[in-house]
Amino acid sequence: RPGLACVERIEKYQDSFLLAFEHYINYRKHHVTHFWPKLLMKVTDLRMIGACHASRFLHMKVECPTDFVLGSVRGLD
């Protein structure tokens, strides 16, 4: 991702989490019917949550009071 700091460190953590998750999935007995489709649906839900969060964050940035910003810039003249 653009602007991401400590990329190697984050990739290392992601790899360890992925390995732990893979180990958990492979050694757990799945008594849930249609386990994999349900798991994929949860991934989609997580992406939707992330998209909603990003949308709210962008709204917060757009709703910033422009009078305050313009007043600050004019005061620098």
Secondary structure by P-SEA (a helix, b strand, c coil): cccccaaaaaaaaaaaaaaaaaaaaaaccccccaaaaaaaaaaaaaaaaaaaaaaaaaaaaaaccaaaaaaaaaaac
